[in-house]
Amino acid sequence: MIFKDQNQKLKVARVLILAQLIFIVTNLIVFYQTKFQLVSNLISEAVIIEIVEPYIMMSIILSISVMVSFVLYCREKLIAAIGISFLVLTGQMIVQYYVER
């Protein structure tokens, strides 16, 4: 990807970091929504955790990658921040596709 100037890199990095934050929030919403909907004496806590475990793991991975991307963004290593954000978001979408299938 070829950027015209530094300002364009900043905008792309901001958008990707914001997208990661949005994915974290949606994963946590899915986690809590599933946990509260499956409240029953017939469904054990272990089954609920097994159902929502992929969303918890994705949120943890995204949280770590957001921190790394933000540190790189603050140090003006924009290409690295963009690359990490893009790779993690792509992986998130692929995993989410197979989890929800």
The 8 nearest C-alpha neighbors of each residue, nearest first, counted from 0:
[[1, 2, 78, 3, 82, 8, 81, 11],
 [0, 2, 3, 4, 8, 7, 78, 5],
 [3, 1, 4, 7, 8, 0, 5, 6],
 [4, 2, 1, 7, 5, 8, 6, 0],
 [3, 5, 6, 7, 2, 8, 9, 1],
 [4, 6, 8, 7, 9, 3, 2, 77],
 [7, 5, 9, 8, 4, 10, 3, 11],
 [6, 8, 10, 9, 5, 4, 11, 2],
 [9, 7, 5, 11, 6, 10, 12, 77],
 [10, 8, 6, 12, 7, 11, 13, 5],
 [9, 11, 13, 7, 8, 12, 14, 6],
 [10, 12, 14, 8, 13, 9, 15, 7],
 [13, 11, 9, 15, 81, 10, 14, 8],
 [14, 12, 10, 16, 11, 15, 17, 9],
 [13, 15, 17, 11, 12, 16, 18, 10],
 [16, 14, 18, 12, 17, 13, 84, 11],
 [17, 15, 19, 13, 18, 14, 12, 65],
 [16, 18, 20, 14, 15, 19, 13, 21],
 [19, 17, 15, 21, 16, 20, 14, 22],
 [20, 18, 16, 22, 17, 21, 15, 23],
 [19, 21, 17, 23, 18, 22, 24, 16],
 [20, 22, 18, 24, 19, 23, 25, 17],
 [21, 23, 25, 19, 20, 24, 26, 18],
 [24, 22, 20, 58, 26, 21, 25, 27],
 [23, 25, 27, 21, 22, 26, 28, 20],
 [26, 24, 28, 22, 27, 23, 29, 21],
 [27, 25, 29, 23, 28, 54, 24, 22],
 [26, 28, 30, 24, 29, 25, 31, 23],
 [29, 27, 25, 31, 30, 26, 32, 24],
 [30, 28, 32, 26, 27, 31, 33, 25],
 [29, 31, 27, 28, 33, 32, 51, 34],
 [32, 30, 34, 28, 33, 29, 35, 27],
 [31, 33, 29, 35, 34, 30, 28, 36],
 [34, 32, 36, 30, 31, 35, 29, 37],
 [33, 35, 31, 32, 37, 36, 30, 47],
 [36, 34, 32, 33, 37, 38, 31, 30],
 [37, 35, 33, 34, 38, 32, 31, 39],
 [36, 38, 34, 35, 39, 33, 47, 42],
 [39, 37, 36, 35, 34, 40, 42, 41],
 [40, 38, 41, 42, 37, 43, 36, 44],
 [39, 41, 42, 43, 38, 44, 37, 46],
 [40, 42, 39, 43, 38, 37, 44, 46],
 [43, 41, 39, 40, 46, 44, 37, 38],
 [44, 42, 45, 46, 41, 47, 40, 39],
 [43, 45, 47, 46, 48, 42, 49, 38],
 [46, 44, 48, 43, 47, 49, 42, 50],
 [47, 45, 49, 48, 44, 43, 50, 42],
 [46, 48, 44, 50, 49, 45, 51, 34],
 [47, 49, 45, 51, 50, 46, 52, 44],
 [48, 50, 46, 52, 47, 51, 45, 53],
 [51, 49, 47, 48, 52, 46, 53, 33],
 [50, 52, 48, 54, 49, 53, 30, 47],
 [51, 53, 55, 49, 54, 48, 50, 56],
 [54, 52, 56, 55, 51, 57, 98, 50],
 [55, 53, 57, 52, 56, 26, 51, 58],
 [54, 56, 52, 58, 53, 57, 59, 51],
 [55, 57, 59, 53, 58, 54, 60, 52],
 [58, 56, 54, 60, 59, 55, 61, 53],
 [59, 57, 61, 23, 55, 56, 60, 62],
 [58, 60, 62, 56, 61, 57, 55, 63],
 [61, 59, 57, 63, 62, 58, 56, 64],
 [60, 62, 64, 58, 63, 59, 65, 57],
 [63, 61, 59, 65, 60, 64, 58, 66],
 [62, 64, 66, 60, 61, 65, 59, 67],
 [63, 65, 61, 67, 66, 62, 68, 60],
 [66, 64, 68, 62, 67, 63, 69, 61],
 [65, 67, 69, 63, 64, 68, 70, 62],
 [66, 68, 64, 70, 65, 69, 71, 63],
 [69, 67, 80, 65, 71, 70, 66, 64],
 [68, 70, 72, 66, 71, 67, 65, 73],
 [69, 71, 73, 67, 72, 68, 66, 74],
 [70, 72, 76, 74, 68, 69, 80, 73],
 [71, 73, 69, 75, 70, 74, 77, 76],
 [74, 72, 70, 75, 71, 69, 76, 77],
 [73, 75, 71, 72, 76, 70, 77, 69],
 [76, 74, 72, 77, 73, 71, 78, 70],
 [77, 75, 71, 74, 79, 72, 78, 80],
 [76, 78, 80, 75, 79, 72, 81, 8],
 [77, 79, 81, 80, 76, 82, 8, 12],
 [78, 80, 82, 77, 81, 76, 83, 71],
 [81, 79, 68, 77, 83, 71, 78, 82],
 [80, 82, 78, 84, 12, 79, 83, 85],
 [83, 81, 79, 85, 80, 84, 78, 86],
 [84, 82, 86, 80, 85, 81, 87, 79],
 [85, 83, 81, 87, 82, 86, 15, 88],
 [84, 86, 82, 88, 83, 87, 81, 89],
 [87, 85, 89, 83, 88, 84, 82, 90],
 [86, 88, 90, 84, 89, 85, 91, 83],
 [89, 87, 91, 85, 90, 86, 84, 92],
 [88, 90, 86, 92, 91, 87, 85, 93],
 [89, 91, 87, 93, 88, 92, 94, 86],
 [92, 90, 88, 94, 89, 93, 95, 87],
 [91, 93, 95, 89, 90, 94, 96, 88],
 [92, 94, 90, 96, 95, 91, 89, 97],
 [95, 93, 91, 97, 96, 92, 98, 90],
 [96, 94, 98, 92, 97, 93, 91, 99],
 [95, 97, 93, 94, 99, 98, 92, 100],
 [96, 98, 100, 94, 95, 99, 93, 92],
 [99, 97, 95, 100, 96, 94, 53, 93],
 [100, 98, 96, 97, 95, 94, 53, 93],
 [99, 97, 98, 96, 95, 94, 93, 92]]
